[in-house]
């Protein structure tokens, strides 16, 4: 969704208003059941509702600025569904021992389906509910705040990295250490196995919730287009075989370009599947136009191909496609014109990048100078591959 088309209307405020009403209702019911004083109830309601309001303001602001992680900007209400789950967890925590609150999972859930700052803000605002309603100590608050923040930092994945083993272990270790420091040690009792029952139970429950959340996230976000990319990136499909028969030279140019697109994307942590897909299809001409009109491509691959076709190099991946296509074209042209076996490929690559710099090709692109330099060096590392192209 383009940023200039995003406008906050009343329908975007409805989930926030609903969460405020639900939070207020839950707190009133719980405090009545616990026979809390009126001033305690009012204090809890005001702070919890303000927490929802601040979270909603930040989430809407980042939505408008297109600063949410992954594809969360395309699914506005998904975050609020997660927030509703967080409210239910918060209410349940009021009736649980201080050491048994599964807030680690709440922090991770809300950050994955928004972004790091919004997730931490949202989870912390939800933690206000059980802390104030159960009149827990500051130690309890910081126990879950520190362990939650650490987990959020660990689970901030890039587009091409979804490694969960070490982050899960470290986040659970941090939770256990925080539980020990803030629940077990202050108990003023002789250390024994019973003191660790609740903390260990919390670690186990948090582990199960984390695994479930990560599985949900991988299915909805990380590997959402996996099957589609497997179909599109099959260079033995009838579409590519037909293209190969008609123009083998262009087909091989496309294959070599795709090789560099994939290699650079892996090294620079760009969107590998989307860039590889764009590398396979950018030369298909009228057939590509038909496929784009039929919406056959995942959004990121379509974005790269559209930018490349319009010569608007805005995304990093489009810049990589242009550089790979141009470098391969320059090397193939030199091979065609020269019989010299000792070709200076570094000179060719330098000339390509100097031309990009002179024309300010990437002046509006979000690729950094550091990333351009790294890409430049990757091309220079492939001298043996260029000899293979002869």
C-alpha positions in Angstrom: 0.0 0.0 0.0 1.4 3.4 -1.0 2.0 5.8 1.8 0.1 8.7 0.2 -3.0 6.6 0.0 -3.1 5.9 3.7 -5.6 7.9 5.7 -6.9 7.3 9.1 -10.7 7.1 9.1 -13.2 6.2 11.8 -13.0 2.5 10.9 -9.3 2.5 12.0 -10.3 3.9 15.4 -12.9 1.3 16.1 -10.5 -1.5 17.3 -8.8 1.0 19.6 -12.1 2.2 21.1 -13.2 -1.4 21.5 -10.0 -2.3 23.3 -10.4 0.7 25.6 -14.0 -0.4 26.5 -13.0 -4.0 27.0 -10.1 -3.0 29.2 -12.2 -0.7 31.3 -15.0 -3.4 31.7 -12.5 -6.1 32.7 -10.8 -4.0 35.3 -14.1 -2.9 36.8 -15.4 -6.5 37.0 -12.1 -7.8 38.5 -11.8 -5.1 41.1 -15.4 -5.6 42.1 -14.8 -9.3 42.6 -11.7 -8.5 44.6 -13.6 -5.8 46.6 -10.9 -3.2 45.8 -11.4 0.4 47.0 -13.0 2.8 44.5 -9.9 4.9 44.1 -7.8 1.8 43.2 -10.4 0.9 40.5 -10.3 4.4 39.1 -6.5 4.5 39.1 -6.3 1.2 37.3 -8.9 2.1 34.7 -7.3 5.5 33.9 -3.8 4.1 33.5 -4.9 1.1 31.5 -7.0 3.2 29.1 -4.2 5.7 28.7 -1.9 2.8 27.8 -4.3 1.7 25.1 -4.6 5.3 23.8 -0.8 5.8 23.6 -0.3 2.4 21.9 -3.0 3.2 19.4 -1.5 6.6 18.7 1.9 5.2 18.0 0.6 2.3 15.9 -1.5 4.6 13.7 1.4 7.0 13.3 3.8 4.2 12.1 1.0 2.8 9.9 0.7 6.1 8.1 4.5 6.4 7.8 4.8 2.8 6.6 7.3 2.0 9.3 5.8 -1.3 10.5 7.9 -4.4 10.1 7.3 -7.2 7.6 3.9 -7.0 5.9 2.1 -5.6 9.0 1.3 -2.3 7.2 -1.0 -4.3 4.9 -2.9 -5.9 7.8 -4.0 -3.1 10.1 -6.4 -5.1 12.2 -4.1 -8.0 12.8 -2.2 -6.2 15.5 -5.4 -5.3 17.4 -6.5 -9.0 17.4 -3.2 -9.8 19.0 -3.7 -6.9 21.4 -7.1 -8.3 22.4 -5.4 -11.6 23.2 -2.9 -9.6 25.3 -5.8 -8.1 27.3 -7.2 -11.5 28.1 -3.7 -12.7 29.2 -3.4 -9.6 31.4 -6.7 -10.2 33.1 -5.9 -13.9 33.7 -2.5 -12.8 35.2 -4.3 -10.9 38.0 -5.4 -14.2 39.5 -2.0 -15.9 39.0 1.1 -15.8 41.3 3.5 -13.0 40.4 6.1 -15.5 39.1 3.7 -17.2 36.7 2.8 -14.4 34.3 3.4 -15.4 30.7 4.2 -11.9 29.5 7.3 -12.9 27.6 5.1 -14.3 24.9 2.9 -11.2 24.9 6.0 -9.0 24.2 7.1 -11.2 21.3 3.6 -11.6 19.8 2.9 -7.8 19.7 6.3 -6.9 18.4 6.2 -9.5 15.6 2.8 -8.2 14.4 3.8 -4.5 14.5 7.4 -3.5 15.1 9.9 -3.5 17.9 9.0 -0.2 19.5 5.2 -0.6 19.2 5.3 -4.1 20.5 7.3 -3.1 23.6 5.0 -0.2 24.2 1.8 -2.3 23.8 3.0 -5.1 26.0 4.2 -2.7 28.7 0.8 -0.9 28.6 -0.9 -4.3 29.1 1.4 -5.2 32.0 0.0 -2.2 33.8 -3.3 -4.1 34.3 -2.1 -7.0 36.4 0.6 -4.9 38.2 -1.9 -2.3 39.4 -4.9 -4.5 40.0 -2.9 -7.0 42.0 -0.7 -4.2 43.5 2.5 -6.1 42.6 5.9 -4.7 43.4 8.2 -2.8 41.1 10.3 -6.0 41.1 7.5 -7.8 39.3 7.2 -5.1 36.7 10.9 -5.0 35.9 11.1 -8.8 35.8 8.8 -9.0 32.8 9.8 -5.7 31.3 13.5 -6.6 31.1 12.9 -10.2 29.9 10.3 -9.0 27.5 12.5 -6.3 25.9 15.4 -8.8 25.6 13.1 -11.3 23.8 11.8 -8.6 21.4 15.3 -7.7 20.4 16.2 -11.4 19.8 13.1 -12.0 17.7 13.6 -9.1 15.3 14.1 -11.1 12.2 15.3 -9.8 8.8 13.4 -10.9 5.6 15.8 -13.8 5.0 16.5 -15.0 8.6 14.1 -17.0 10.6 16.3 -18.7 13.1 14.5 -19.4 16.3 16.5 -21.9 18.3 19.0 -19.6 19.9 16.6 -16.7 20.5 14.1 -19.0 22.2 16.8 -20.5 24.5 18.3 -17.1 25.4 14.9 -15.4 26.0 13.8 -18.3 28.3 17.2 -18.2 30.1 16.8 -14.4 30.7 13.2 -15.0 32.0 14.5 -17.7 34.4 17.3 -15.5 35.7 14.9 -12.6 36.2 12.5 -14.9 38.0 15.2 -16.1 40.2 16.4 -12.6 41.1 13.0 -11.1 41.7 10.8 -14.0 42.9 13.0 -16.7 44.4 15.8 -14.8 46.2 13.5 -12.2 47.8 11.3 -15.0 49.3 13.4 -14.8 52.6 13.3 -18.6 52.8 15.9 -21.3 52.6 16.5 -22.2 48.9 14.8 -25.4 47.9 13.1 -26.9 44.9 9.6 -25.7 45.8 10.7 -22.1 45.3 11.5 -22.8 41.7 8.2 -24.6 40.8 6.3 -21.5 39.6 9.3 -19.9 37.8 10.0 -23.2 36.0 6.3 -23.7 35.2 6.3 -20.1 33.7 9.4 -20.9 31.6 7.7 -24.1 30.2 4.4 -22.3 29.5 6.3 -19.4 27.9 8.3 -21.8 25.7 5.1 -23.5 24.5 3.5 -20.1 23.7 6.6 -18.9 21.9 6.7 -22.0 19.7 3.1 -21.5 18.8 3.5 -17.8 18.1 6.6 -18.4 15.9 4.8 -21.1 14.0 1.8 -18.8 13.4 4.2 -16.0 12.4 6.1 -18.1 10.0 2.9 -19.3 8.3 1.3 -15.9 8.1 4.4 -13.7 7.3 7.8 -15.3 6.7 6.7 -18.2 4.4 3.5 -16.7 3.3 4.4 -16.8 -0.4 6.8 -19.8 -0.3 4.7 -22.1 -2.5 4.1 -19.4 -5.0 7.8 -18.6 -5.3 8.6 -22.3 -5.8 6.2 -22.3 -8.7 7.4 -19.0 -10.2 11.2 -19.7 -9.7 11.1 -23.0 -11.6 13.3 -22.3 -14.6 12.3 -25.6 -16.2 8.6 -24.5 -16.5 7.0 -24.5 -20.0 7.1 -20.7 -20.0 10.9 -20.6 -19.6 11.5 -23.5 -21.9 9.6 -21.7 -24.6 11.6 -18.5 -24.0 14.8 -20.5 -24.1 13.9 -22.0 -27.5 13.1 -18.6 -29.0 16.1 -16.7 -27.6 18.7 -18.8 -25.9 21.2 -15.8 -25.6 18.6 -13.7 -23.7 17.7 -16.8 -21.6 21.3 -17.3 -20.5 21.7 -13.6 -19.8 18.6 -13.9 -17.5 20.0 -17.0 -15.8 23.4 -15.4 -15.0 21.6 -12.2 -13.8 19.5 -14.3 -11.5 22.6 -16.0 -10.1 24.0 -12.7 -9.0 20.7 -11.4 -7.7 20.4 -14.5 -5.4 24.0 -14.3 -4.3 23.9 -10.6 -3.5 20.6 -10.9 -1.7 21.9 -13.6 0.5 25.0 -11.7 1.4 23.2 -8.4 2.1 20.1 -9.9 3.7 17.7 -8.6 1.0 14.5 -10.4 -0.1 16.1 -13.5 -1.8 12.9 -15.1 -3.2 11.5 -11.8 -4.6 14.8 -10.8 -6.2 15.4 -14.2 -7.7 11.8 -14.1 -9.1 12.4 -10.7 -10.6 15.7 -11.9 -12.1 13.9 -14.8 -13.9 11.0 -12.6 -15.3 12.4 -9.2 -16.1 13.2 -10.1 -19.7 9.9 -11.7 -20.7 8.5 -8.6 -22.3 4.8 -8.8 -23.2 4.4 -12.0 -21.3 5.6 -10.3 -18.2 3.0 -7.5 -18.7 0.3 -10.1 -18.9 1.4 -11.7 -15.7 1.7 -8.4 -13.9 -1.9 -7.5 -15.0 -3.1 -10.9 -13.7 -1.4 -10.2 -10.3 0.5 -13.5 -10.6 3.4 -12.2 -8.4 3.8 -11.7 -4.7 3.8 -8.0 -3.8 7.6 -7.6 -3.4 8.4 -9.3 -6.6 5.8 -7.3 -8.4 7.2 -4.1 -6.9 10.7 -4.9 -8.2 9.5 -5.8 -11.7 7.3 -2.7 -11.9 10.1 -0.3 -10.7 12.5 -1.9 -13.2 10.1 -1.6 -16.1 9.5 2.1 -15.3 13.2 2.7 -14.6 12.3 3.9 -11.1 15.0 2.4 -8.9 13.5 3.0 -5.4 14.0 -0.3 -3.6 17.3 -2.0 -2.8 16.3 -5.1 -4.6 15.5 -3.2 -7.8 19.0 -1.7 -7.6 20.5 -5.1 -7.3 18.6 -6.4 -10.4 19.8 -3.4 -12.4 23.4 -3.8 -11.4 23.4 -7.6 -12.0 21.8 -7.2 -15.4 24.2 -4.4 -16.4 27.4 -6.1 -15.2 26.5 -9.4 -16.9 25.6 -7.5 -20.1 28.9 -5.6 -20.1 30.9 -8.8 -19.5 29.1 -10.7 -22.3 29.6 -7.8 -24.7 33.4 -7.8 -24.0 33.5 -11.5 -24.5 31.8 -11.1 -27.8 34.1 -8.4 -29.1 37.4 -9.4 -27.6 39.4 -12.6 -28.1 41.8 -11.7 -25.3 41.9 -14.3 -22.6 43.2 -12.0 -19.9 40.2 -9.6 -19.5 40.3 -7.2 -16.6 36.9 -7.8 -15.2 37.5 -5.4 -12.3 37.9 -2.6 -14.8 34.6 -3.5 -16.4 32.8 -3.6 -13.1 34.4 -0.3 -12.0 33.2 1.3 -15.2 29.6 0.1 -14.7 29.4 1.5 -11.2 31.1 4.8 -12.2 28.5 5.2 -14.8 25.7 4.6 -12.2 27.4 7.2 -10.0 27.8 9.8 -12.7 24.1 9.5 -13.7 23.0 9.4 -10.1 21.0 6.3 -10.9 20.3 5.5 -7.3 19.8 9.0 -5.9 16.2 8.1 -4.9 16.9 4.5 -4.0 16.9 3.4 -0.3 20.1 1.4 -0.8 23.1 2.7 1.2 26.6 3.6 0.0 27.9 0.7 2.2 25.6 -1.8 0.5 26.5 -0.5 -3.0 30.2 -0.9 -2.1 29.6 -4.4 -0.8 27.7 -5.3 -4.0 30.6 -3.8 -6.0 33.0 -6.1 -4.2 30.8 -9.2 -4.7 30.9 -8.7 -8.4 34.7 -8.4 -8.3 35.0 -11.7 -6.4 33.4 -13.7 -9.3 36.3 -13.6 -11.8 36.1 -17.4 -12.3 32.4 -17.2 -13.0 33.0 -14.6 -15.8 35.5 -16.9 -17.5 32.7 -19.5 -17.4 30.5 -17.2 -19.5 32.9 -17.4 -22.5 
